[in-house]
Amino acid sequence: MILGIETSCDETSVALLDDDGSVRVNLIASQIERHQPFGGVVPEIASREHLQHLFPLVRRALGDAEATWGDVETIAVTAGPGLIGALLVGVAGAQGISYGLGIPLIAVNHLEGHIFSPYLQREGPAIPLPERFLSLVISGGHSSIYDVRGGRAAMLNRTRDDAIGETFDKVAKFIGLPYPGGPQIEKHARLGRPDPKRFPFPMPQFKEYRGDRGQGTGDRSAPVPFDSADFSYSGIKAAAIRLARQHGVHADGDAALLADFCATFQDALFAQLFDRLDTIWSRLDAPKPSDVAIAGGVAANGVLRERIAAWGAQRGVTVRLPEKRYCTDNAAMIAFAGLQKRAEAGDPRRVTARSRIA
């Protein structure tokens, strides 16, 4: 079996997987209640919670899987990106276990865990990875689309400012909804009707400039502009705060007003997501990917899951939706990503925690 450890942010998680990707056990100690009073994650509190929960979870995972230390052949740990203090807890714990058992350790990029997570199943072996698929990673800290070929991910776009999940949380906090904000916005949005005339939100557009018209000819004319596929959610966030203040939208106020505002705000976030997805899809070389997979905390949103499934059906593309238990940060996805990187397993002294990974 492979032991997975995840401590990048505000969930301590431990998992045990078989070589075929079957999840024996996936345990998560959530910190939501500890961070709710602050409306977001407090790094120092997160680190202390990981210290408290990590090894009790490891022992419990072995017990729940009816396994012993001798059954563990490899360890996979999130090495970044994430909160550096939180990452250090997981990496140091994994290194200690690796040294103690004399087994190799695999450093996993947290985003790779999300990318592969839609192929994990509730029961039984993981779905075989296609040779090529498109991956949308949308969470509190990340909003990017990747072209994944042979298990290697190439980033096609990114967010220039706020991530989509972060925008959900910040606007929810402003209007008085509890943390985490995404599920709260979705709950109220289902009770309302989008009203873009009353609540107008922008659709950010950018130009990029690459290469010269006269490259190699001595012509120094301006580079050719083209439409960027990057995300930007800061403008929608600013508009939401302004509109909420202007119309008096608040969790303790008019319920119908709140519902319509949430429905319109959520639609604006998803409109940009599909706008960029369409742009990237149109630019992909043939043959195009057989699968489009979404991952990350925002992938648990029921409205988005319905719309992305319809998007795929219109184009004859298989849409991979992760089990909701694998949308948030979890060690099962880290262990599964580790299985894809078994050739990189090695000396635990070479594993270091990094808050950012290029």
C-alpha positions as CSV (number, residue, x, y, z in Angstrom):
1,M,0.0,0.0,0.0
2,I,0.9,3.7,-0.3
3,L,0.4,6.1,2.6
4,G,-0.7,9.6,1.7
5,I,-0.4,12.6,3.9
6,E,-1.9,16.0,3.2
7,T,-1.4,19.2,5.3
8,S,-1.2,22.0,2.9
9,C,-3.9,24.2,4.4
10,D,-6.8,23.6,6.8
11,E,-7.5,19.9,6.6
12,T,-5.3,17.2,8.1
13,S,-5.7,14.1,6.0
14,V,-4.3,10.6,5.9
15,A,-5.1,7.9,3.4
16,L,-4.1,4.3,2.4
17,L,-4.4,3.2,-1.2
18,D,-3.7,-0.1,-3.0
19,D,-1.5,-0.1,-6.1
20,D,-4.6,0.0,-8.4
21,G,-5.8,3.2,-6.8
22,S,-8.4,1.5,-4.6
23,V,-8.9,3.7,-1.5
24,R,-8.7,1.6,1.6
25,V,-9.2,4.5,4.0
26,N,-9.3,8.3,3.6
27,L,-9.5,10.3,6.9
28,I,-9.9,14.1,7.2
29,A,-9.7,16.2,10.3
30,S,-11.4,19.4,9.3
31,Q,-10.5,22.8,10.9
32,I,-13.6,24.7,9.6
33,E,-14.9,25.4,13.1
34,R,-11.5,26.7,14.3
35,H,-11.3,29.2,11.4
36,Q,-14.9,30.2,11.2
37,P,-14.7,33.1,13.7
38,F,-12.1,34.7,11.5
39,G,-13.8,34.2,8.2
40,G,-10.8,32.5,6.7
41,V,-7.8,30.3,7.4
42,V,-5.4,31.5,10.1
43,P,-2.0,29.9,9.2
44,E,-0.7,29.6,12.8
45,I,-3.9,27.9,14.0
46,A,-3.8,25.6,10.9
47,S,-0.2,24.5,11.7
48,R,-1.0,23.7,15.4
49,E,-4.1,21.7,14.4
50,H,-2.0,19.6,12.0
51,L,0.5,18.9,14.8
52,Q,-2.3,17.7,17.0
53,H,-4.1,15.5,14.5
54,L,-1.5,14.0,12.1
55,F,-0.2,11.0,14.0
56,P,-3.5,10.0,15.6
57,L,-4.9,9.9,12.1
58,V,-2.1,7.8,10.8
59,R,-2.6,5.3,13.6
60,R,-6.4,5.3,13.1
61,A,-5.9,4.8,9.3
62,L,-3.8,1.7,9.8
63,G,-6.5,0.4,12.2
64,D,-9.4,1.1,9.9
65,A,-7.6,-0.6,7.0
66,E,-6.7,-3.6,9.2
67,A,-3.1,-3.0,8.1
68,T,0.3,-2.9,9.8
69,W,3.4,-0.8,9.2
70,G,4.8,-3.7,7.2
71,D,2.0,-3.3,4.6
72,V,3.2,0.3,3.8
73,E,5.7,0.3,0.9
74,T,5.8,4.0,0.0
75,I,4.8,7.4,1.4
76,A,3.4,10.3,-0.6
77,V,3.3,13.7,1.0
78,T,2.2,17.2,-0.1
79,A,5.3,19.2,-0.4
80,G,3.6,22.4,-1.8
81,P,2.2,24.7,-2.7
82,G,0.4,25.8,0.5
83,L,0.9,27.4,3.9
84,I,4.6,26.8,4.7
85,G,4.0,26.1,8.4
86,A,1.3,23.6,7.6
87,L,3.3,21.9,4.9
88,L,6.3,21.5,7.2
89,V,4.2,19.5,9.7
90,G,3.2,16.9,7.0
91,V,6.7,16.8,5.4
92,A,8.5,16.3,8.7
93,G,6.0,13.7,9.8
94,A,6.4,11.8,6.5
95,Q,10.2,12.0,6.6
96,G,10.1,10.5,10.1
97,I,8.0,7.6,9.1
98,S,10.1,7.1,6.0
99,Y,13.3,7.0,8.0
100,G,11.8,4.8,10.6
101,L,10.5,2.2,8.2
102,G,13.2,2.5,5.6
103,I,10.8,3.1,2.8
104,P,10.9,5.7,0.0
105,L,9.1,9.0,0.1
106,I,7.5,10.8,-2.8
107,A,7.0,14.6,-2.9
108,V,3.7,15.5,-4.5
109,N,2.6,18.8,-5.9
110,H,-0.8,19.6,-4.3
111,L,-2.2,20.6,-7.6
112,E,-1.3,17.3,-9.2
113,G,-3.3,15.7,-6.5
114,H,-6.4,17.7,-7.6
115,I,-5.7,17.1,-11.2
116,F,-5.9,13.3,-10.8
117,S,-8.6,13.2,-8.2
118,P,-11.6,12.9,-10.6
119,Y,-10.3,9.4,-11.5
120,L,-10.6,8.1,-7.9
121,Q,-13.8,6.1,-7.2
122,R,-15.9,5.7,-4.1
123,E,-15.2,2.0,-4.2
124,G,-12.9,-0.2,-6.2
125,P,-9.9,0.6,-8.4
126,A,-9.3,4.1,-9.9
127,I,-10.5,4.8,-13.4
128,P,-7.5,4.4,-15.8
129,L,-6.0,7.7,-16.8
130,P,-6.4,8.6,-20.5
131,E,-3.4,9.5,-22.4
132,R,-4.6,13.1,-22.6
133,F,-7.2,15.1,-20.7
134,L,-8.1,18.7,-19.9
135,S,-8.2,19.6,-16.2
136,L,-9.9,22.5,-14.5
137,V,-8.5,23.1,-11.0
138,I,-10.8,25.5,-9.2
139,S,-10.5,26.0,-5.5
140,G,-10.0,28.6,-2.8
141,G,-6.4,29.2,-3.8
142,H,-6.2,28.1,-7.5
143,S,-8.0,28.7,-10.8
144,S,-6.2,27.2,-13.7
145,I,-6.7,24.9,-16.7
146,Y,-4.2,22.2,-17.6
147,D,-3.5,20.1,-20.6
148,V,-2.4,16.7,-19.2
149,R,-0.5,14.3,-21.4
150,G,1.1,11.1,-20.3
151,G,0.5,12.1,-16.7
152,R,2.4,15.4,-17.2
153,A,0.4,18.7,-16.7
154,A,1.0,21.8,-18.7
155,M,-0.7,25.0,-17.5
156,L,-2.7,26.7,-20.1
157,N,-4.0,29.6,-18.1
158,R,-4.1,31.0,-14.5
159,T,-5.9,33.6,-12.4
160,R,-4.2,37.0,-12.4
161,D,-5.5,37.9,-9.0
162,D,-8.2,36.1,-6.9
163,A,-9.1,32.5,-7.3
164,I,-12.8,31.6,-7.8
165,G,-13.2,29.9,-4.4
166,E,-11.5,32.8,-2.7
167,T,-14.0,35.1,-4.4
168,F,-16.9,33.0,-3.1
169,D,-15.5,33.2,0.4
170,K,-14.7,36.9,0.5
171,V,-18.1,38.0,-0.9
172,A,-19.9,35.6,1.4
173,K,-18.1,37.1,4.4
174,F,-19.0,40.6,3.3
175,I,-22.7,39.9,3.2
176,G,-22.6,38.0,6.6
177,L,-22.6,34.4,5.5
178,P,-20.5,31.9,7.4
179,Y,-17.2,30.4,6.3
180,P,-16.7,28.6,3.9
181,G,-18.7,30.8,1.7
182,G,-19.0,28.7,-1.5
183,P,-21.6,26.2,-0.1
184,Q,-23.5,29.1,1.5
185,I,-23.7,31.1,-1.8
186,E,-24.9,28.0,-3.6
187,K,-27.6,27.3,-1.1
188,H,-29.1,30.7,-1.3
189,A,-28.6,30.9,-5.1
190,R,-30.9,27.9,-5.6
191,L,-33.7,29.9,-4.0
192,G,-33.3,32.9,-6.3
193,R,-33.3,34.0,-9.9
194,P,-30.4,35.6,-11.7
195,D,-31.1,39.3,-12.4
196,P,-28.1,40.8,-14.3
197,K,-29.9,44.1,-15.0
198,R,-30.3,44.7,-11.2
199,F,-26.9,43.2,-10.4
200,P,-24.6,43.8,-13.4
201,F,-21.2,42.0,-13.2
202,P,-18.2,42.5,-15.5
203,M,-16.7,39.9,-17.8
204,P,-12.9,40.6,-17.7
205,Q,-11.0,40.5,-20.9
206,F,-7.3,40.8,-21.5
207,K,-4.8,41.1,-24.4
208,E,-1.5,39.3,-24.5
209,Y,1.5,40.3,-26.6
210,R,3.9,37.7,-27.8
211,G,6.4,38.0,-30.6
212,D,7.1,40.7,-33.2
213,R,5.4,41.0,-36.6
214,G,8.8,41.4,-38.1
215,Q,10.7,38.9,-36.0
216,G,14.0,38.1,-37.6
217,T,13.6,40.8,-40.3
218,G,14.8,43.8,-38.3
219,D,11.2,45.2,-38.2
220,R,10.7,46.5,-34.7
221,S,6.9,47.1,-35.0
222,A,4.7,46.3,-32.0
223,P,4.0,42.7,-31.0
224,V,0.7,41.2,-32.2
225,P,-2.0,41.3,-29.6
226,F,-4.4,38.3,-29.0
227,D,-7.1,37.5,-26.5
228,S,-5.8,36.1,-23.2
229,A,-7.5,33.1,-21.6
230,D,-6.4,34.0,-18.1
231,F,-9.0,34.3,-15.3
232,S,-9.5,37.4,-13.2
233,Y,-12.0,37.5,-10.3
234,S,-11.0,40.6,-8.5
235,G,-13.3,42.8,-10.6
236,I,-16.3,40.5,-9.9
237,K,-15.5,40.6,-6.2
238,A,-15.3,44.4,-6.2
239,A,-18.6,44.7,-8.1
240,A,-20.3,42.2,-5.7
241,I,-19.2,44.2,-2.7
242,R,-20.3,47.5,-4.3
243,L,-23.7,46.0,-5.4
244,A,-24.3,44.4,-2.1
245,R,-23.7,47.7,-0.3
246,Q,-25.8,49.6,-2.8
247,H,-28.8,47.3,-2.5
248,G,-28.5,46.5,1.2
249,V,-27.9,42.7,0.6
250,H,-27.1,40.9,3.9
251,A,-27.6,37.5,5.4
252,D,-29.9,39.0,8.0
253,G,-31.9,41.1,5.5
254,D,-34.4,40.5,2.8
255,A,-34.2,36.7,2.0
256,A,-35.5,37.1,-1.6
257,L,-33.0,39.9,-2.3
258,L,-30.2,37.8,-0.9
259,A,-31.2,34.8,-3.0
260,D,-31.4,36.8,-6.3
261,F,-28.0,38.4,-5.5
262,C,-26.3,35.1,-4.8
263,A,-27.8,33.5,-8.0
264,T,-26.5,36.4,-10.1
265,F,-23.1,36.5,-8.5
266,Q,-22.7,32.7,-8.9
267,D,-23.7,32.9,-12.5
268,A,-21.1,35.7,-13.1
269,L,-18.3,33.5,-11.7
270,F,-19.3,30.5,-13.8
271,A,-19.8,32.6,-16.9
272,Q,-16.1,33.6,-16.9
273,L,-15.1,30.0,-16.2
274,F,-17.0,28.7,-19.3
275,D,-15.8,31.7,-21.4
276,R,-12.2,30.7,-20.7
277,L,-12.9,27.0,-21.2
278,D,-14.5,27.7,-24.6
279,T,-11.5,29.8,-25.6
280,I,-8.9,27.2,-24.6
281,W,-11.0,24.3,-26.1
282,S,-11.1,26.1,-29.5
283,R,-7.3,26.5,-29.5
284,L,-6.4,22.9,-28.6
285,D,-4.6,20.9,-31.3
286,A,-6.1,17.8,-32.7
287,P,-6.9,15.2,-31.7
288,K,-8.5,17.0,-28.8
289,P,-8.6,15.4,-25.3
290,S,-11.2,12.7,-24.7
291,D,-11.9,13.8,-21.2
292,V,-12.5,17.1,-19.4
293,A,-12.0,16.8,-15.6
294,I,-12.8,19.4,-12.9
295,A,-11.3,19.3,-9.5
296,G,-10.9,21.4,-6.3
297,G,-13.3,22.6,-3.7
298,V,-15.5,24.5,-6.2
299,A,-16.0,21.3,-8.2
300,A,-18.4,20.2,-5.4
301,N,-20.8,23.0,-6.5
302,G,-24.0,21.2,-7.7
303,V,-24.9,24.0,-10.3
304,L,-21.4,23.8,-11.8
305,R,-21.5,20.0,-12.0
306,E,-24.8,20.2,-13.9
307,R,-23.5,22.8,-16.3
308,I,-20.1,21.2,-17.0
309,A,-21.9,17.9,-17.7
310,A,-24.1,19.7,-20.2
311,W,-21.1,21.4,-21.8
312,G,-19.4,18.0,-22.3
313,A,-22.6,16.4,-23.7
314,Q,-22.9,19.1,-26.4
315,R,-19.3,18.4,-27.5
316,G,-19.3,14.7,-27.2
317,V,-16.6,14.8,-24.5
318,T,-16.5,12.7,-21.3
319,V,-16.7,14.9,-18.2
320,R,-15.0,13.5,-15.1
321,L,-16.6,14.8,-11.9
322,P,-14.8,13.9,-8.7
323,E,-16.6,12.3,-5.8
324,K,-17.5,15.2,-3.5
325,R,-15.3,13.6,-0.8
326,Y,-12.3,14.1,-3.1
327,C,-13.1,17.8,-4.0
328,T,-11.7,19.3,-0.9
329,D,-8.1,18.7,0.2
330,N,-7.6,15.0,1.0
331,A,-4.8,12.5,1.2
332,A,-6.4,10.0,-1.1
333,M,-5.6,12.3,-4.1
334,I,-2.1,12.8,-2.8
335,A,-1.5,9.1,-2.6
336,F,-3.0,8.6,-6.0
337,A,-0.8,11.3,-7.5
338,G,2.1,9.5,-5.8
339,L,1.3,6.3,-7.6
340,Q,1.7,8.2,-10.9
341,K,5.2,9.3,-9.7
342,R,6.6,6.0,-8.3
343,A,9.7,6.4,-10.3
344,E,10.5,9.5,-8.4
345,A,10.3,7.9,-5.0
346,G,13.6,8.1,-3.0
347,D,15.6,9.6,-0.2
348,P,13.4,11.6,2.3
349,R,16.3,14.0,2.8
350,R,15.6,15.4,-0.7
351,V,12.0,16.3,0.1
352,T,11.5,19.9,1.2
353,A,8.3,21.9,1.8
354,R,7.8,24.9,-0.5
355,S,4.9,27.4,-0.2
356,R,5.1,28.0,-4.0
357,I,6.0,25.6,-6.8
358,A,6.6,26.9,-10.3
